[in-house]
Amino acid sequence: MEIRVDDLSGNQVKALIAEHLLGMAADSPPESIHALNLDGLKKPEITFWCAWEGDELLGCGAIKELNAEHGELKSMRTASAHLRKGVARHILKHIIEEATSRGYQRISLETGSMDSFIPARRLYEDFGFEYCEPFADYAPDPNSKFMTKVIG
């Protein structure tokens, strides 16, 4: 598996982001969807990575710089054909290592509170993320869970 920065221009990547957004829309009310579309992911404060095996896209993830010491995990998604193969673990490990090398002291995330998000929340718990109050521009939302991890 090779994890590399991606410019979001490839068709496989566009399709995975579309799948991600559809999945969020299926499980969350519109006002509680915080997933970014392609334009949102292309902002300068966001670094987006894809995991590849040859020319096959396995998954993706991103980090948004909130400030010099705090990053937000965004757009974690494993391609449907590669679920339960450890792809998300590899991507998350890579992003945490990158956040650490940037000097961030903390990395936080927002995810859904519904049962369909339990596997994601367990993954984050396995990596030492703890539940917290809303951060950055988020407001309390019964459809959201907020998590953070001190890394510095």
C-alpha positions as CSV (number, residue, x, y, z in Angstrom):
1,M,0.0,0.0,0.0
2,E,1.3,3.4,-1.0
3,I,-0.2,6.5,0.6
4,R,0.4,9.7,-1.2
5,V,-0.9,13.3,-1.5
6,D,-3.6,13.6,-4.1
7,D,-4.9,16.5,-6.1
8,L,-8.5,15.1,-6.3
9,S,-8.4,15.1,-10.1
10,G,-8.6,11.4,-10.9
11,N,-11.9,9.7,-11.7
12,Q,-11.4,7.0,-9.0
13,V,-10.9,9.7,-6.4
14,K,-13.9,11.7,-7.5
15,A,-16.0,8.6,-7.4
16,L,-14.8,7.7,-3.8
17,I,-15.6,11.3,-2.6
18,A,-19.1,11.0,-4.2
19,E,-19.6,7.7,-2.5
20,H,-18.5,9.2,0.8
21,L,-20.9,12.1,0.4
22,L,-23.8,9.8,-0.5
23,G,-23.0,7.6,2.6
24,M,-23.1,10.7,4.8
25,A,-26.4,11.8,3.3
26,A,-27.9,8.3,3.8
27,D,-27.1,8.3,7.5
28,S,-27.3,11.9,8.6
29,P,-29.7,14.8,8.3
30,P,-28.5,17.5,5.9
31,E,-27.8,20.0,8.7
32,S,-25.5,17.5,10.4
33,I,-23.4,16.6,7.4
34,H,-19.9,18.0,7.7
35,A,-18.2,16.0,5.0
36,L,-16.4,18.2,2.4
37,N,-17.0,18.0,-1.3
38,L,-14.3,18.2,-3.9
39,D,-14.0,22.0,-3.8
40,G,-13.9,22.0,0.0
41,L,-11.1,19.4,0.0
42,K,-9.0,21.5,-2.4
43,K,-8.7,24.4,0.0
44,P,-5.1,25.3,0.9
45,E,-5.5,24.5,4.6
46,I,-6.3,20.8,3.7
47,T,-3.9,18.1,2.7
48,F,-5.6,15.1,1.1
49,W,-4.1,11.6,0.8
50,C,-5.1,8.5,-1.1
51,A,-4.0,4.9,-0.4
52,W,-3.2,2.9,-3.5
53,E,-2.3,-0.7,-4.4
54,G,-0.9,-0.3,-7.9
55,D,-3.6,1.6,-9.8
56,E,-6.4,0.6,-7.5
57,L,-7.7,3.2,-5.0
58,L,-8.1,1.7,-1.5
59,G,-9.2,4.7,0.5
60,C,-8.6,8.3,1.4
61,G,-8.2,10.8,4.3
62,A,-7.3,14.4,4.9
63,I,-6.2,16.8,7.5
64,K,-7.4,20.4,7.8
65,E,-5.1,22.8,9.6
66,L,-7.1,24.7,12.2
67,N,-4.1,26.5,13.6
68,A,-0.4,25.9,14.0
69,E,-1.0,23.4,16.8
70,H,-4.4,21.8,15.9
71,G,-5.5,19.7,12.9
72,E,-8.8,18.2,12.1
73,L,-9.2,14.8,10.5
74,K,-11.5,14.9,7.5
75,S,-12.8,12.6,4.7
76,M,-11.7,9.3,6.0
77,R,-13.2,6.7,3.6
78,T,-12.3,3.2,2.6
79,A,-13.4,2.0,-0.9
80,S,-16.2,-0.5,-0.5
81,A,-14.2,-3.3,-2.1
82,H,-11.5,-2.9,0.6
83,L,-13.5,-2.6,3.8
84,R,-12.2,-4.6,6.8
85,K,-8.7,-4.9,5.3
86,G,-6.9,-2.4,7.5
87,V,-6.9,0.5,5.0
88,A,-8.3,3.0,7.4
89,R,-5.8,2.1,10.0
90,H,-2.9,2.7,7.7
91,I,-4.3,6.0,6.5
92,L,-5.1,7.2,10.0
93,K,-1.6,6.2,11.2
94,H,-0.1,8.1,8.3
95,I,-2.1,11.2,9.0
96,I,-1.3,11.2,12.7
97,E,2.4,10.8,11.8
98,E,2.1,13.8,9.4
99,A,0.3,15.9,12.0
100,T,3.1,15.1,14.5
101,S,5.8,16.1,12.1
102,R,4.0,19.4,11.4
103,G,4.2,20.1,15.1
104,Y,0.5,19.8,15.9
105,Q,-0.3,19.3,19.5
106,R,-3.7,17.9,18.9
107,I,-5.8,16.3,16.2
108,S,-9.6,16.3,16.4
109,L,-12.5,15.0,14.4
110,E,-16.3,15.0,14.0
111,T,-18.1,11.8,13.2
112,G,-21.7,10.6,13.3
113,S,-23.5,9.5,16.5
114,M,-25.6,6.9,14.6
115,D,-24.9,3.1,14.8
116,S,-23.5,3.1,11.3
117,F,-20.6,5.1,12.6
118,I,-19.7,2.7,15.4
119,P,-16.8,1.1,13.4
120,A,-15.3,4.5,12.7
121,R,-15.6,5.5,16.4
122,R,-14.0,2.2,17.5
123,L,-11.1,2.8,15.1
124,Y,-10.5,6.3,16.5
125,E,-10.8,5.0,20.1
126,D,-8.2,2.3,19.2
127,F,-5.8,5.1,18.2
128,G,-6.3,7.0,21.5
129,F,-8.9,9.5,20.5
130,E,-11.2,10.6,23.4
131,Y,-14.6,12.1,23.2
132,C,-14.7,15.9,23.7
133,E,-16.8,19.0,23.3
134,P,-17.3,20.6,19.9
135,F,-14.2,22.3,18.6
136,A,-13.5,25.0,16.0
137,D,-16.7,26.2,14.4
138,Y,-18.8,23.1,15.4
139,A,-21.9,23.4,17.6
140,P,-23.4,20.7,19.8
141,D,-25.4,18.3,17.6
142,P,-27.1,15.1,18.7
143,N,-26.1,13.6,15.4
144,S,-22.4,14.3,15.9
145,K,-19.7,12.9,18.2
146,F,-16.5,14.9,18.6
147,M,-13.2,13.3,19.4
148,T,-9.6,14.5,20.0
149,K,-6.1,13.1,20.5
150,V,-3.2,14.9,22.1
151,I,-0.1,14.2,19.9
152,G,2.4,16.8,21.0
